[in-house]
Amino acid sequence: MERDLLTRRLSGAARASLRWETGLGLLVVAIVIFGAATSPQFLTSTNFFNTGVSSGEIAIMALPMTLIVISGEIDLSVASILGMSSALLGFLWARHWPMPAIFVMVALLGIVAGLINGLLVTRVGLPSLAVTIGTLALYRGVALILLGPNTISNFPASYTNIGINPLPGTQIPYNVAIFVVLAVIFGIVLHFTATGRSIYAMGASPDAALFAGIRVKRVKTMLYVASGLVCALAGVLWTFRLATAVQNNGLGLELDVVAIVLLGGVSIFGGKGSMAGVVLAVIAFAALQNALLLTNFNQEATGIVIGALLLVSVFAPNAAALWRRGLPRWARGRPGRTAPSSPLGALHD
């Protein structure tokens, strides 16, 4: 019973994801047409490079967030882990640590930060929203303690060039190349492995996932650890791109990350979404921000755009269900079918 229910829900989620991805593809085309019509600079290779450079770290952080949200949880501390990792990099460099050793310490910091999130959610049993709001502030506080008002900007050019130069022989920024590689890895894990099927199952029905023998706590903890490690990497890339480590690096980026994931068709309730949709959402989000920038749109008002995307991304996938819920009972009924007698039966609709 539980397995059949879970299978039907996952099949319906897969069909919905395909429809959403088609819409995202059309949205990308519309944004490109809009950008090309409003600015002759939009379709230039230089503009593509600059757009990739400015959006790469956000796109990278959206990848582990996708898996976490599909599993039925959320991580609002991603940008704070980026900022804390950046602060640690600057702190250790100012004390003359060798860069390879700094990379190891930053990676360990990201793993520990993600592990704290995961253990509080899975072992202590606290809601992920409350936990990651708390660690968002906690990790920002650690960054402030590490650097205070100081700014570290004397990094070697061999490292800072990573943030502003393309891959040799191409016009592809390093952070975009890293995003592509990680997107392939996360996509394979999500769509072609038992771990990915477990992630969908946990988001679709946690109880059914437990009855199916899935180690829910272990898998969710590992997702948070992966998120911490990836966000630490994003912190390194962010620092080298700006050639500066300050305690407030990446401030506010968590909303951009959440907006991209939800725009990609990942259900905020879990159990639905695809990596292809998130990649399309990254392209749409970056292209839209760039098009607005080239049209002299008030950059202080970009929060309106992000907020609107969040609302649309949450409302649109659930519009049909909300509509049915608002109809009278007789209008929702179907000939020859009786109303479900249990909450599990209601899930078939």
N, C-alpha and C positions, 0 to 999 in steps of 0.2 A: 504493500500500500504506500508506504513512505517513499520507496524507490520509484514507483510508477509516477507518483506526484512530482517528485524531484525531476524526473526525466521530462515530463510534459512541460514543466515550468522552464527548464533550460532550453528546450526546443523552441518554445515561444519567444524566449529572450533572444535567441540567435536570429530568428526571423525579424524581430523588431530592430536588432542592431543593423542588419543589412539595409533595412529601409532608412534608418537614421543616417547611415554612411552615404547613401545615395543623395540624401538632402544636403549633407555636408559638402559633398563634391560639387553640387550645384551652387552652394554658398561660396565656395572658394572661387569658382568661375565668376560669380557675380562680383565678388570683391576685386578680383583682378581687372575685370572690365571697368569697374568704378575707379580704381586706382589709375588705370591707364588713361581714362577719360579726363581725370582731374589734374594729372601731373605728367609731363613728358619724362620725368625722372624715374617714374615708378618701375618700368620694365627694363631698366639698365642693370648691367651686371654689378656695378658698384653699389646700387641700391639693394640688390639681392644680398650681396655680401654684408652690408651694414645691418640689414634686417636680421640675418642669421646670427651675426655677432651679438646683437642686442637681445635676442630671444633664446639663445642656446641654453643657458643655465635654467631658465624657467621650464623649457621643454624637457630637459633632463630630469628635473624634479617631478614632472608630471608622470613619468613612467612608473616608478614604484607607487606613487599615489593612486594610479589606476588600479593596481592589484589590491591595494588596501581597501579602496572604496567598493570594488566588486565583492570583496570578502565581507562587506557589511560594516566596515569601520571607517575611520577618517584620521588624518594626521595633519593638524594645523601647525605643527612645529617645524615644518620643512624649511621655511625661510630662516627661522631662528638657528637651526642647525647649520645652515649655510653661513650665517653671520658669525656664529661661535667658532666654526672651523676657520673662517677667514681671520678672526681675531687671534686664534691660536697660532696660525701660520705667521702672522706678523709678530706676535709676542716671541716666538722661538727664534725667528730670523734676527730680531733685534738683539738677541742674546747669543748670536753667532753659531747657531746650530747649523749643521750641513743640511742642505735641502732634502736629500733622500730620507734622512732621519725625521725631518719635519713631516714629510708625506706619510710616513708610517704612523706618527703620532696623531696626525689629523684623521687618518683612516680609523685608528683605534677610538678616537673621540666620537666619530660618527657612529661607529658600531655600538659603543656604550650608550650614547644618547638614544639610538633606536631601541636598544635592549631595555632601557628604562621605560620607554613608552610601551613596549610590548608586554613587559612583565606587569606593569600597572593595569593594563587592559585585560590581559588573559589570566594572570594568577591572582591579582587582587580583586578583579572583577569590576573595576570602575569603568564608566562610560568613556569611550575613546574621545568624544568631543570634549568632555571636561578635562580629561588627562592631558590632551595635547594643547588645550588652551593654557593649562597650568605650566606645562613644560615650555611652551612658547615664551612665556615670561621668564621662566627659570633660565633657559639657555641664553636669552638676551642679557640677563643679569650676569651670567658667566662671562659673556663677551665684554661687558662693561668692566668687570673686574680685571680681565686680562689686559685690556688696552686703556681703559679710562678715556680721557680726552686725546690721547696720543694718536698720531697718524704715522704709519710705517709705509714708506714709499721708495726705499732704496733697494728694491729687488733687482737681481741681475737681468739684463736685457734678453738673455737667452731664454728666460722664463716668461717675461712680460710680452715678448714677441708672439707667444702662443695665443694671446688674447686678441691681437690686432692684425696678425698676418695669416694668410690662407695656407692650406696644405701646399707643399711645393708642386708647381705645375698645374694648380687648379685655382678656382675662385671659391673654394669651400672652406669656411672657417673651421678651426680645430674643434670648437664646441659643438658645431653642427655634425661634424664627422663622428664625434663621440656619441652624440644623440642617436644617430642612425645605427651605429653598432649596438648600443644598448637597447634601442627599440626592437631590433631583430632578436636579441637575446630574450628580452621580456616577452615579446610576441610569441616566440617558440615555447617558452615556459608556460604562458597563459593558455595557448590554444592547442599545443601538441604534447603535453605531458600530463601525467596523473596529478601532479601538483596543481596545474591549472584547472583541471576538472574539480579538484577539491576546493579551490578558491571560489569557483562558481557555485558549487554546492553549498558552501558555508553562507554565501550571500543570499542564495535562494531560500534556504531553510536550514538554519543552524541545528535544529533538533534532528531533522532528517540526516544531516551530515554526520552527527554524532552516532545515530543508529547505523549509519553505513560504515562505521569504523574509521572515520577520518579523525586524525588528531588535530582538532580545531585549534587548541591553544598553542601547540607547537608551530603549526603553519602560520598562524597570525603573528606570533612572536618573531618568526623568521622574516616575515614581510616587513615588520617595523625595523628590524636590524638592517635589511637590505635598503630600506628607505634612508636610514641614518647614514649608511656608507655612501650611497649615491649623492645625498645632499652635501656630505663632506667634500666629495669630488667637485660638486658644483661650486662649493665655497672656494676651492683652490682656483678653479677656472675664473670665477668672478673676480677674485683678488688680482690675478695676473692680467685680466682684461683691463681693469681699472688702474693697475700698477699701484694699488693702494689698499692697505688694510686698516679699517676703522671699525669701531664697535657696532655701528649701525648698518653695516653692509647688508643688502638684501631686505631691508625693512619693508614690510607690507607685501612681499611677493607671494605670500601664501594664498591671497585672494586670486591672483592671476593663475596660480597652479590649479586651484579648485575650479575656477571658471573654465579652464581648458579641459579638465577631466570631465566635467559635467557636459560641456558643449560637445565632447566626443561621444556622447550617448551613454556614458556610464551612469547607471541609476544610483541616485543618492541613497536608495534603500538596499542596494546590493544585489548581486546575482545577475547583473546584466551589463554588457559593454564589450568593447573589442579594442585591441591595440591599433587596428587600422583606423577606427573612428577617432582615437586620441591623436594619432599622427595628423589626420586631416584637420582636427581642431587646432593643433599647433600651427599648421599652415594658415588656417583662416584667421586665427587670433593675431599672429604676427603680421600678416598682410593687412588686416584691418587697422591695427595700430599704426603701421607704417603709412598707409593711405591717408589716415587722419592727420598724421604728422606733416605729410607733404602738402595737405590742403590748409595748413595753418590752423588746424582745429586747436582750441584751447586745451593745452596738455593737462592743466589742472582739473579739467572736467572729464578726463578719461575714466575716472571712477564711475561716471554715469554709464559709460559703455560697458565696463566690466560688470557693474551691478545688473544692468539689463540682460547681459548674456547669462549671468547666473540665474536670474528669474526665469528667463525663457527656457534654459536648459533643464531646470527642475520641473517647470510646468508642462512643457510640450510633450515629453514622453508619457506623462500621466494624465493628459487632457481627456483621453477617452474614458479612463476609469473615473475621473472626477465628474465627467458628464453623466455617466451611468449612475453614479452615486447620487447625483442631484435630481435624477428623474423619479417620478412616482414609481412605486413597486410594480403596478400593472404595466407601465411602459417598458420596464426592464425585463419583464418576463418573456419567455419564448414558448410557443405552442408545444405542448407535450413534454414540458420540462418543469419539474418542481424545484422549489428553492432548496438550497443545501441546508442540511440540518446541523452542520458543525463548522467551525472555523476552517478546518482542513478542506471541507467540501467547497467552501466559498472560494478557495484559491483556484478552483478549476475555471472560474469565470474570467 
